[in-house]
Amino acid sequence: MKTKAIRLYGKNDLRMEEFELPDIQEDEILAKVVCDSICMSSYKATHEADIHKRVPRDTAQNPVIIGHEFAGELIEVGAKWKSQFSAGEKFSIQPALNDHAGPVGILSAPGYSYRYIGGDATYVVIPDSVMSHNCLLHYTGKGFYPASLSEPLSCVIGAMHANYHTVQGSYRHIMEIKDGGNMAILAGVGPMGLAAINYAIHRTDRKPKLLIVTDIDQSRLDRAATLYTVEEAAKNGITLKYINTGAVENPVGELMTLTGGYGYDDVFVFAPVAPIVEQADAILAIDGCLNFFAGPSKTDFKAPFNFYNVHYARTHITGTSGGNNDDMTEALDMMNKGLDPAGLVTHIGGLNAVIDTTMNLPSIPGGKKLIYTHLTMPLTPIAEFEEKGKTDPLFAELHKLCEANNGLWNVDAEDFLLKSL
């Protein structure tokens, strides 16, 4: 089976290549990738290459396929896994195997570490380590893009599960966000922030009573407010407010006022910017938990933290990098039940768009860039479908289908696009 894939050879060295995949062994699975969502982590891996914790040191000789937020269809299942998986099934993959069986010092993961599996490919060989870690996951919902976006959703699920609070006078930690507490999501209207808002509003087991989302880009705040409305949050018992801290003279004072001076039980930082970390620290309530979600690209990233409050007010900090299997399963279950992550997606493209998109991701505005790997198509904002549709019938129909869904990507648009291949 031939595949076409984007492979990493070294720092800033991505190449589109077509090559033959090896025949699968009895403990492997051959799969067709349908779509991959490009993540900032791929940008970081591309720019860091062999100094990245998940990238092998010998990529110049053994290049790896990039992309780790992907979904598709199983084609051929090796004998070892036939009792659990079948050809024709749709799948998603939890890439954070944290598999130490690979090269020393490498936290192996599809999309970073393997020669024959990654999301930016047409066909891949899923190795035994993925199934052995229970990281090949069934998906029974509609379409493919929700399964692709289950990985970023699992990251915010994991982050909220990782928060913790304490019992005064005890050393016991109570895991999770505070049910009925105050939550702030800072720099929170990028793709991952939107996923966090979506999850916080729609989870059923616990939720905040007050949810404040901040950013300094009013257009992005306005878009978030149309996707996840104040009214929708209120139906779920949550008071939701979007705040432009760039337009406020004293952001900390404004945020504290919204809580009556109490502060925030759970604060999530979605940008690796030192002043935002300081702002998060300053608004923590007693026993407040700061979750540093955003992964910095600089290995020496630092920010001041108030240790007086650590000692006397029991404030504390945590962080996560990706979700685990349970988080991914929870994400897929929510999507199987109808949770639509389409609000994260702002651009659609083909495999030919991956290299430029990955290399320049921080400078491309908008949310998630969704790649259909069997398609040749420039990376195109959904907002430009109407204009392009004046001369291209494909975009005209895609615009029509997205307009019928509040301007968002959707299963009908995906079906039409895949049928056009």
Disulfide bonds with the S-S distance in Angstrom:
none
